[in-house]
Amino acid sequence: MENASKWYWIHCLSSLHIGSGEGLGAIDLPIMREKVTEWPMIPGSSMKGVKRDYYRVKEGESNWFKQAFGKSDNNGAEAGALVISDGRILAFPVASRYGTFAYVTSPMVLKRLARDAEAMGMSLEIPDLDQFEKDANNGETAWITTDSVVDSQQQVFLDEFYGKAKKMQEFTTWANWLGEQMFDKDDPYSKEMFIERLVLVSDDTFRYFTTMCCEITPRIRIQDDTKTTQAGALWYEEYVPAEAIFYGMIWCDRVDGSSDVSKRIANLQHLNTDTCLQLGGNASVGKGRVRCRLTGGRDQ
């Protein structure tokens, strides 16, 4: 039987701006972040709104569309059965002296992924993070895969971070599993690029990267008549860089008031496994292009 809940994986094909309103600091338009960790995130409401628009164009106001996303016609509003969680950061791209860039993750990220898997009824074995802490205490501050391209003699140089890296088969196996989830079998290049560049660093180092290594883009407004900058029309926008990877969960609540699992499964089966979407702002300048992939899950 097909599963009634699934993972969704977001791979940013261009930089992404899901704004949180006007900022109080140097950045006028910051991105959405989790309050506690300060990691970038994708609100579930943003994901559901984009999915709704995608399937409205694809399906029209079909019965399935109304069941999945709800209806607000004159016959009475009704909530949809489809539930989409917030998107959590899984891997953050960071410039690297070797291999151009690295996909960086951390122990806390993997622990939260395993916890979310448990909530979905899945058993997900993550690498031995106690061993990672022991290695860090011995000066090996990063784990990399056995085929890594981001190290030189097991040294990594990521942005302003320098450290000794340890090649781990267990971490490589984990990277392969993630690659299989996030990338279609017809896209082996993206999977290989991910596995070769995945790096595990400490939570503190990861927080530095996610807070200090986002893109900051200046924007100006030009006066049509003089072709010069309009006074006061300079502002700064924050973006999650291209290649960032997020994950979340999708499941179905009761369909038409029924808890029949087969109906919930049918609702999820109707969703496309792979879709290209536009998330966030500034679509007219090519921002927010992402690839969304659905995998896994359980009956519930």
C-alpha positions in Angstrom: 0.0 0.0 0.0 1.2 3.5 -0.8 2.0 5.8 2.1 -0.4 8.4 3.5 2.4 10.8 4.4 5.4 11.9 2.5 8.6 13.9 2.7 9.0 16.9 0.5 12.5 18.1 -0.5 13.2 21.6 -1.8 16.3 22.2 -3.9 16.8 25.9 -4.6 17.7 26.4 -8.3 18.1 30.1 -7.8 18.4 32.3 -4.7 15.3 32.4 -2.6 13.6 35.3 -0.7 10.7 34.5 1.5 10.5 37.8 3.5 9.7 38.5 7.1 8.8 42.2 6.5 10.9 45.2 7.1 14.1 44.6 9.1 15.4 46.7 12.0 19.1 46.4 11.1 21.3 47.0 8.0 19.2 44.5 5.9 15.9 46.2 4.9 14.2 43.0 3.8 15.4 40.0 5.7 14.4 36.4 5.1 12.2 34.2 7.3 14.1 32.5 10.0 13.3 30.2 12.9 13.1 32.3 16.1 15.2 29.9 18.3 17.9 28.7 15.9 17.9 31.6 13.5 18.2 29.1 10.6 16.4 29.9 7.3 13.0 28.3 6.9 10.1 28.0 4.5 6.7 28.6 6.1 4.2 25.8 5.4 1.7 28.5 4.3 4.1 29.6 1.6 4.5 26.0 0.4 0.7 25.3 0.5 -0.1 28.5 -1.4 2.3 27.8 -4.2 1.1 24.2 -4.4 -2.5 25.3 -4.5 -1.8 27.7 -7.4 0.2 25.0 -9.3 -2.7 22.5 -9.1 -5.4 25.1 -9.7 -3.8 25.7 -13.1 -3.1 22.0 -13.7 -6.4 20.6 -12.4 -8.9 23.4 -12.3 -11.5 23.3 -9.6 -11.8 19.5 -9.6 -13.2 17.5 -6.8 -9.7 16.3 -5.9 -8.5 20.0 -5.8 -11.3 21.0 -3.4 -10.7 18.0 -1.2 -7.0 18.6 -1.0 -6.9 22.4 -0.8 -10.4 23.3 0.4 -13.1 25.5 -1.1 -14.5 28.9 -0.4 -17.5 29.0 -2.7 -21.0 30.2 -1.9 -22.0 26.7 -0.7 -19.8 27.1 2.4 -16.1 27.3 3.0 -14.3 24.1 3.9 -10.7 23.4 4.9 -8.6 21.2 2.7 -7.3 17.8 3.8 -3.7 18.4 2.7 -1.3 19.4 5.5 2.1 20.8 4.7 4.7 21.5 7.4 7.3 24.2 7.5 10.4 23.6 5.4 13.5 23.1 7.5 17.0 23.7 6.3 18.9 20.4 5.6 22.0 21.5 3.8 23.3 25.1 3.3 25.7 25.9 0.4 29.0 27.5 1.4 31.9 28.7 -0.8 34.8 26.2 -0.6 38.5 26.6 -1.7 38.2 23.1 -3.2 35.2 21.8 -5.1 33.8 25.4 -5.6 31.2 25.0 -2.8 30.1 22.5 -0.1 26.7 21.4 1.2 27.0 22.0 4.9 24.9 20.3 7.6 25.1 19.8 11.4 24.3 17.3 14.1 21.2 19.2 15.3 19.9 19.2 11.7 20.3 15.5 11.4 18.7 14.9 14.9 15.7 16.9 14.0 15.4 15.0 10.7 15.4 11.7 12.6 12.8 13.1 15.0 10.6 14.1 12.2 11.0 10.7 10.6 9.9 9.1 13.9 6.8 11.3 13.9 6.0 9.9 10.4 6.4 6.3 11.7 9.8 5.8 10.0 13.0 4.5 11.6 15.8 6.6 10.4 19.4 5.8 11.5 21.6 8.8 11.5 25.4 8.7 11.7 27.0 8.3 15.2 27.0 11.9 16.3 28.7 11.0 19.7 31.7 9.9 17.6 31.5 13.2 15.7 31.8 15.1 19.0 34.8 12.9 20.1 36.5 13.6 16.7 35.8 17.3 17.2 37.5 17.2 20.6 40.5 15.6 18.9 40.8 18.3 16.3 38.9 16.7 13.5 36.2 19.4 13.2 34.3 18.1 10.1 33.2 14.9 8.5 33.2 14.4 4.8 32.3 11.6 2.4 34.9 9.1 1.1 34.7 10.6 -2.4 34.7 14.2 -1.2 36.0 17.0 -3.6 36.0 19.8 -1.0 39.1 18.8 0.9 42.9 18.8 0.3 44.7 16.2 2.3 41.7 16.1 4.6 41.7 19.8 5.2 38.6 21.9 4.4 38.4 25.6 3.8 34.8 26.8 3.9 34.3 30.6 3.7 36.3 31.8 6.8 36.2 28.3 8.4 39.3 26.1 8.3 39.5 22.7 9.8 40.7 19.1 9.7 38.2 16.7 8.1 37.6 13.0 8.6 36.4 10.8 5.8 33.6 8.5 7.2 32.0 5.5 5.4 29.0 5.8 7.7 28.5 9.4 6.7 28.9 8.5 3.0 26.2 5.9 3.3 23.9 8.5 4.9 24.8 11.0 2.1 23.8 8.4 -0.5 20.4 7.8 1.2 19.8 11.6 1.2 20.8 11.9 -2.4 18.4 9.1 -3.4 15.6 10.9 -1.7 16.3 14.4 -3.1 17.2 13.6 -6.7 15.5 11.6 -9.4 17.3 8.6 -10.8 17.4 10.4 -14.1 19.5 13.1 -12.5 22.6 11.3 -11.4 24.8 14.4 -11.8 23.0 16.3 -9.0 23.0 13.3 -6.7 26.8 12.8 -7.3 27.5 16.6 -6.8 25.6 16.5 -3.5 27.3 13.4 -2.1 30.8 14.7 -3.1 30.2 18.0 -1.4 28.3 17.1 1.8 30.1 18.2 5.0 29.1 17.8 8.6 30.2 20.6 10.9 29.4 21.6 14.5 26.1 23.3 15.3 27.9 26.6 16.1 29.7 26.6 12.8 26.5 25.8 11.0 24.8 28.7 12.7 27.6 31.0 11.6 27.2 29.9 8.0 23.4 30.3 7.9 23.4 33.7 9.5 26.5 35.3 7.9 26.7 33.6 4.5 23.3 34.4 2.9 23.3 36.7 -0.1 22.7 40.4 0.5 21.6 42.2 -2.7 21.4 45.9 -3.1 18.4 47.2 -5.1 17.8 50.7 -6.5 15.0 52.5 -8.3 15.9 54.4 -11.5 14.1 57.6 -12.5 12.8 57.2 -16.1 13.5 60.7 -17.2 17.1 61.1 -15.9 18.1 57.4 -15.8 19.7 58.1 -12.4 19.0 56.7 -8.9 15.9 58.1 -7.3 16.7 59.7 -4.0 16.2 57.4 -1.0 15.4 54.4 -3.3 18.3 52.2 -2.2 17.5 49.1 -0.1 19.1 45.7 0.7 17.4 42.3 0.4 18.5 39.0 1.9 18.4 35.7 0.0 19.0 32.1 0.7 21.7 31.2 -1.8 21.0 28.8 -4.8 21.7 25.1 -4.0 20.2 25.3 -0.5 18.2 22.2 0.4 15.1 22.2 2.7 12.8 19.3 3.8 9.4 19.0 5.3 6.4 16.7 5.6 3.1 16.4 3.7 0.2 14.3 4.9 -3.6 14.2 4.6 -6.1 14.9 7.3 -9.7 13.5 7.1 -11.1 13.6 3.6 -14.8 14.7 3.5 -15.0 14.1 7.3 -13.9 10.5 6.9 -10.8 8.9 8.4 -10.7 6.3 5.7 -7.0 5.8 5.0 -7.6 4.8 1.4 -9.1 8.2 0.7 -6.1 9.9 2.3 -3.7 7.8 0.3 -5.5 8.5 -2.9 -5.2 12.3 -2.2 -1.5 12.0 -1.8 -1.0 9.7 -4.8 -2.5 12.5 -7.0 0.4 14.8 -6.2 3.3 14.9 -8.7 6.5 13.4 -7.5 8.6 16.1 -9.1 7.6 19.7 -9.7 9.4 22.9 -10.5 7.8 25.8 -8.5 8.4 29.5 -7.8 8.6 30.4 -4.1 8.8 33.7 -2.4 9.3 37.2 -4.0 11.0 38.7 -7.0 9.9 36.1 -9.5 10.2 38.7 -12.3 14.0 38.8 -11.8 14.4 35.0 -11.7 14.3 34.5 -7.9 12.7 31.6 -6.1 13.0 28.8 -8.7 13.0 25.5 -6.8 12.5 21.8 -7.5 10.2 20.0 -5.2 10.3 16.2 -4.8 8.1 13.9 -2.8 9.3 10.6 -1.3 8.7 8.1 1.4 6.3 8.2 4.3 3.8 5.8 6.0 0.2 4.9 6.3 -1.5 6.8 9.2 
